[in-house]
Amino acid sequence: MSIDPPTPLHAPAPEQVAFHRTELNVLMGIYGRMVAAGEWRDYGLSFLREMAVFSVFKRTAENPVYRIEKRPKLRMKQGQYALIGIDGQILKRGNDLRQVLVTLERKLIRAVD
């Protein structure tokens, strides 16, 4: 008969994936321009064990229009950043956040015209 060791009361919290300050500057830069253009209204941040998510909304109480996900485990495969549309389709993926957001920049140019 084996006895399992007791589980510690204060187990270390699981690590979270988060956006770095420079990544947040890029995200907030495009967010601010899209708000000024009247395209977006709200955003949300989620920091999970496997990924960090920046979600943008056209109206406050609905599904996100876009999600920008950071998954560091995919860095050497498809790229750690992904731009995902409202229907869950991956619109762009890569290791350079600015290049992934080029699709949104194009929408911004159309919105201003």
Stockholm file with secondary structure:
# STOCKHOLM 1.0

chainA/1-113         MSIDPPTPLHAPAPEQVAFHRTELNVLMGIYGRMVAAGEWRDYGLSFLREMAVFSVFKRTAENPVYRIEKRPKLRMKQGQYALIGIDGQILKRGNDLRQVLVTLERKLIRAVD
#=GR chainA/1-113 SS CCCCCCCCSSCCCCCCCCCCHHHHHHHHHHHHHHHHTTSCCEEEEEECSSCEEEEEESSTTSCCSEEEEECGGGTTTTCSEEEECTTSCEEEEESCHHHHTHHHHHHHHHHHC
#=GC SS_cons         CCCCCCCCSSCCCCCCCCCCHHHHHHHHHHHHHHHHTTSCCEEEEEECSSCEEEEEESSTTSCCSEEEEECGGGTTTTCSEEEECTTSCEEEEESCHHHHTHHHHHHHHHHHC
//
